[in-house]
Amino acid sequence: MAHSEEVAVQAGEATLAGTLQLPDAPPADDGGRYPNVLLLASWLPRDRDGALDRGGHPAWFASAANGERGLLARLAEALAGLGVASLRVDPRGCGASNGAWESTPLFTKIDDARDMLSAIRGHPHLDLRRTGMVGHGEGAALALSVAIGDPAVSALTLIGPPARPWHDVLRRGVAERNRTGTDRQHPVVAALDRWSEEIIERAQRREARFDMPVRGAGSVALGLAGVEQAIHTPALALATMLHRSVALVHGAADAWANPEESVLLAEALTAGGNEMSRRVVAGAGHDLAEVPDQVVHEIAADLAVRIRRVELPPVLVAIEEMTDGVR
């Protein structure tokens, strides 16, 4: 069985609460350190496990189904069983982290992900030379943004990733949820879909915020800087700048990012010479909640074998030497 440590990540003015999941088995190599993965959550307020943040936003979401488990927690458990450590963190304004989810810009979320990696690198039992990332939904764009400039990240797994600009992905998602009713039981999702065009138009006019009415919760002061940033920072453009090992995983019934999004990403990644694979999971939605643990284990195992030991830049070599001294 794996064990975990509660951690606090300083991200600018915010303190983010997270869980570092560590395998119980000793590291497999002589260096005495574990390979490690940073797990990044999808759209909407979510906790560190990747589940909808019902604790922090009870009026925004319907009650949880019995036995509901977040995708990131499932992946963390699978990775630990494979000898890989992982860090998952409550985003700003969710779980035990401070801040406000609804007013956090995209670029701030990217900076927060970098700070999460720094927290990993300050831990004496984690191998700075063997790091991977998992990005789910919006987290896929965050992972791409961070990995482009970080040579120590050798492998990524992107689950339900968008490719095109945010407003295009949102419009197609709204149409799919209109057709299927997926996630419409959640007041915040119903509101987002109802006011989607208003949100897009106001963001493109560079308005600061939109007070979005949410049934049973008054209104939400939705900051629009992050929407504008997401419109102008599509994952497809980020993918053209990446040179890594990347696995794309998409639920065939994803109502937030159509599976064609990962087809576009796959084409861009292949054209850039990346080592790339794509898997479509039949019958699965955006959170892969329908799939058995065996499928989650397969996704984790694929990432684990792709994490390679890399040469570090001088600043990370210095960190590695410092953490050697405290073990």
Phi, psi and omega in degrees: 000142177280162173234165186226159176234137173280134182230156173240127181251122176276117182235094186060234181274355184259151171248121184254133181265139182209179179233125172262114181265123183242139175293150175282328179291144178295157179304146187283342183255173183285347182287345177073021180232151181268141163299157189213158184223137171263129182253126185240132189279167183273191179299167180071160177296122181225156176270182184298334180282353183090001178275155176302137187278074180289331180294315182276338183225062187297329182280350184273338189231150172290165179298150181287148172288153180300133176076012180296131179231139179289148182299321183292323176295320179297318178293320180299318179295318179294318180295318180299322178294342178261006178085020182244128176280161178208153175239130173229142193226142171293123175298167179306134177077008181235154178055232182260010178272145177272177185104189181228118180301316189290345181243013181272117180292160178302316184294329175293321177297323177295315177299321179298320178297322177297320178293327175296319176296322178298323178296320176300317186286347176268002183266128188291344183257008180249140185272111180296338183273356181225089185229137174232172179222144170241128175239127181250123179059239176304326179300336177294318178294323177296315181298316178299314182301318182286316186293329181306317184258010184237099184292348181278347177272113187261340186211143178230148167236123182247120186249125182057045186281145168280163175233312185277175179303153188306318184292328176292316179297317180298314182299319180291324177295319178299316179298320180291320179289330172299321183286319189255339186078007182303128175066006181288350176290346180270121182306322183290327178290316177301320179291315179302316180291320180297321186254016186303315182292323176298317179298314181298312182297317180293321178296319180291337173275001179064035171287154187283324185202164175225125178277095186274118178294133177233122183304124178083359182226019181070236177228155180248125179281087185279115176291135187259354178298319180294326177294313179300317179297320180291328177296322185262004179230065182291146180299331179300319178292321179297322183297331180290345182258002186263147174220084185212179168271124186227132171246131177254131179232130183222131171289134183295337181251030181294121181261008178247321174226110182304142179306337176295339177300317181285339172295315178298317178298318180300319179296317180293319180293319179295317180298330179276001177083017178284150169284117194220143171221157179222135180229130174253127184260112184299136175076001185262144175269197186298322184269001183055027183295336184279347188273149178288165180301332180300321179293318177298319178298320179296320178296316178296317182296322177299317179294317183303319182283345180267350178285116185248154175285129184238162173282138184263148170292160186306322183295323179283330173299318180296319178296317179301317181294322179294318181288334174301326184284348181251004179278000000 
